Amino acid sequence: MAQSLSDINPLDPEVLACPYAFNQRLREEAPVYHCPNTGVYFISNYDLVVEVTKNEKLFSNEFSMIQAGNTQQRDPEMEAIMKRGFRSVNTMLTADPPRQRRYRSLCQKPFSASNVAKLQPYIETLAHELIDQFIDRGECDWMSAFAVPMPVRMIAYILGVPLSDMDLFKEWSDANVYSFSAGQTREGALNAARLVVDFQHYFAEKIEARKQSPTDDVLSDIVNASADGETPMNIEECLSVISQLLVAGNETTTSTFAEGMHLLATHPEELAKVQKDPSLVPNMVEEMLRLSTPTAQMWRIAKEDCEVGGVAIPKGATMMVKFHSANRDQDVFADPDAFKVDRTNLKSQIAFGQGVHHCLGAPLARQELTVGFKVILERMTRFSLPEGEEQLEFLPSLLLHPPAKLSIRFESR
């Protein structure tokens, strides 16, 4: 007999790593589900996810205390590590308007479509450089060869810091998302805290240098930004914004480069379509984003007693909006689990969120993925997976959905 929903813990690592069947049951049986195991209200179908994420007046993004409570069980060693760092503050992701609008206005200029368009030559050159390193082998560990270094080098470039520190960037990015991971350990939490403090001191020095001598990079734009009479951000605010850019610029784009490549390797007929008609690449990227939805779900807090989808939700209730589930809602996307590079309604996909918290870096991510996959498809074809590795596995995460590993085989064009 099939398990009832109440027998399933939505935050179980196995469910987080492979959420598809559970998400479908939620959409069909309880689009607004009050979980007895966690007390969380899960919002899973497309229309209700959009409704909640567009209503910042009723549903708060100030969830940092929830996230902290998942991992930071304070002990003397953790306290000592944290005291060496800078105070944590809520900025773009974990602040509500009007404070959130201030941070958004101060940071949005370098991520405008016009500024991002200027990065196209660098993205193209970088993609070629990475592919040059493995193209003659006919196979590679796709994560370490391309999916990880491409976004890491991009974010290092736009922040204007040395590429020699690229490995540090990946470590810091992983440390900043450790609190999202399932199955954490005390040692893992302590190590992540040390790395976050290292990250803070590294960028604190860069911030002070950019204040004294601005340069032509995004870090200088952020440190010295002013908009509508707003005062520039202080060092804690800058560090918070930079950490969010680091995570958004690395983890989510890496996930889409990985899952997108897996989709091409397992759907040769779709690969043939897009290689025959390269103008489909931007639409293909949107389809990859829909299916991967790297930010799988996100917390919200109910500000008042309210009702969503006919379900009463009390003031102060913890909610989880499931973008990953919404992007596979069959009422919006026909045959939702299929990969179709020519799907026609992809303007509706919500991998970058909705409302005032729509991802600031979405134009950069789209540009990076579109240019990156154009270069990939110009130089490589006939993708396949090693025997026994046909299934893409994911790491369990409370908010993200990161692929664990991916090796590919290919032919050069």
LINKA-V347632 format. One record per backbone hydrogen bond with DSSP energy under -0.5 kcal/mol. CO is the residue of the C=O (numbers start at 1). NH is the residue of the N-H. If there is no record, write none. Layout:
co=CO nh=NH
co=CO nh=NH
This chain:
co=4 nh=7
co=5 nh=8
co=8 nh=10
co=9 nh=12
co=12 nh=15
co=12 nh=16
co=13 nh=17
co=14 nh=18
co=19 nh=23
co=20 nh=24
co=21 nh=25
co=22 nh=26
co=23 nh=27
co=24 nh=28
co=25 nh=29
co=25 nh=30
co=26 nh=30
co=31 nh=33
co=31 nh=44
co=32 nh=34
co=33 nh=35
co=33 nh=42
co=35 nh=39
co=40 nh=35
co=40 nh=42
co=41 nh=320
co=42 nh=33
co=42 nh=44
co=43 nh=322
co=45 nh=49
co=46 nh=50
co=47 nh=51
co=48 nh=52
co=49 nh=53
co=50 nh=54
co=52 nh=55
co=54 nh=56
co=55 nh=58
co=55 nh=59
co=58 nh=60
co=58 nh=303
co=58 nh=304
co=60 nh=301
co=61 nh=63
co=63 nh=66
co=63 nh=67
co=64 nh=68
co=65 nh=69
co=66 nh=70
co=67 nh=70
co=67 nh=71
co=68 nh=71
co=68 nh=72
co=71 nh=73
co=72 nh=74
co=75 nh=79
co=76 nh=80
co=77 nh=81
co=78 nh=82
co=79 nh=83
co=80 nh=84
co=81 nh=84
co=82 nh=85
co=92 nh=95
co=96 nh=99
co=96 nh=100
co=98 nh=102
co=99 nh=102
co=99 nh=103
co=100 nh=104
co=101 nh=105
co=102 nh=106
co=103 nh=107
co=104 nh=108
co=108 nh=111
co=109 nh=112
co=112 nh=116
co=113 nh=117
co=114 nh=118
co=115 nh=118
co=116 nh=119
co=117 nh=120
co=119 nh=123
co=120 nh=124
co=121 nh=125
co=122 nh=126
co=123 nh=127
co=124 nh=128
co=125 nh=129
co=126 nh=130
co=127 nh=131
co=128 nh=132
co=129 nh=133
co=130 nh=133
co=131 nh=134
co=131 nh=135
co=134 nh=137
co=134 nh=138
co=138 nh=410
co=140 nh=142
co=140 nh=408
co=141 nh=145
co=142 nh=146
co=142 nh=147
co=143 nh=148
co=146 nh=150
co=147 nh=151
co=148 nh=152
co=149 nh=153
co=150 nh=154
co=151 nh=155
co=152 nh=156
co=153 nh=157
co=154 nh=158
co=155 nh=159
co=156 nh=160
co=156 nh=161
co=157 nh=160
co=158 nh=218
co=158 nh=219
co=162 nh=165
co=163 nh=166
co=165 nh=169
co=166 nh=170
co=167 nh=171
co=168 nh=172
co=169 nh=173
co=170 nh=174
co=171 nh=175
co=172 nh=176
co=173 nh=177
co=175 nh=178
co=177 nh=180
co=177 nh=181
co=178 nh=181
co=180 nh=398
co=185 nh=189
co=186 nh=190
co=187 nh=191
co=188 nh=192
co=189 nh=193
co=190 nh=194
co=191 nh=195
co=192 nh=196
co=193 nh=197
co=194 nh=198
co=195 nh=199
co=196 nh=200
co=197 nh=201
co=198 nh=202
co=199 nh=203
co=200 nh=204
co=201 nh=205
co=202 nh=206
co=203 nh=207
co=204 nh=208
co=205 nh=209
co=206 nh=210
co=207 nh=211
co=208 nh=212
co=209 nh=213
co=215 nh=217
co=217 nh=221
co=218 nh=222
co=219 nh=223
co=220 nh=224
co=222 nh=225
co=227 nh=230
co=234 nh=238
co=235 nh=239
co=236 nh=240
co=237 nh=241
co=238 nh=242
co=239 nh=243
co=240 nh=244
co=241 nh=245
co=242 nh=246
co=243 nh=247
co=244 nh=248
co=245 nh=249
co=246 nh=250
co=247 nh=251
co=247 nh=252
co=248 nh=253
co=250 nh=254
co=251 nh=255
co=252 nh=256
co=253 nh=257
co=254 nh=258
co=255 nh=259
co=256 nh=260
co=257 nh=261
co=258 nh=262
co=259 nh=263
co=260 nh=264
co=261 nh=265
co=262 nh=266
co=263 nh=267
co=267 nh=270
co=267 nh=271
co=268 nh=272
co=269 nh=273
co=270 nh=274
co=271 nh=275
co=272 nh=276
co=273 nh=277
co=277 nh=280
co=278 nh=281
co=280 nh=284
co=281 nh=285
co=282 nh=286
co=283 nh=287
co=284 nh=288
co=285 nh=289
co=286 nh=290
co=287 nh=291
co=288 nh=292
co=289 nh=293
co=294 nh=296
co=294 nh=401
co=296 nh=324
co=298 nh=321
co=300 nh=319
co=301 nh=60
co=302 nh=316
co=306 nh=313
co=308 nh=311
co=311 nh=308
co=313 nh=306
co=314 nh=317
co=317 nh=302
co=318 nh=41
co=319 nh=300
co=320 nh=43
co=320 nh=322
co=321 nh=298
co=321 nh=323
co=322 nh=326
co=323 nh=327
co=325 nh=328
co=326 nh=329
co=328 nh=330
co=329 nh=332
co=329 nh=333
co=332 nh=334
co=333 nh=336
co=335 nh=338
co=338 nh=340
co=340 nh=343
co=345 nh=348
co=346 nh=349
co=350 nh=353
co=352 nh=359
co=354 nh=357
co=355 nh=358
co=359 nh=362
co=361 nh=365
co=362 nh=366
co=363 nh=367
co=364 nh=368
co=365 nh=369
co=366 nh=370
co=367 nh=371
co=368 nh=372
co=369 nh=373
co=370 nh=374
co=371 nh=375
co=372 nh=376
co=373 nh=377
co=374 nh=378
co=375 nh=379
co=376 nh=380
co=379 nh=413
co=381 nh=411
co=384 nh=409
co=386 nh=389
co=391 nh=393
co=393 nh=404
co=393 nh=405
co=396 nh=182
co=399 nh=296
co=399 nh=297
co=402 nh=395
co=406 nh=142
co=406 nh=143
co=408 nh=140
co=409 nh=384
co=411 nh=381
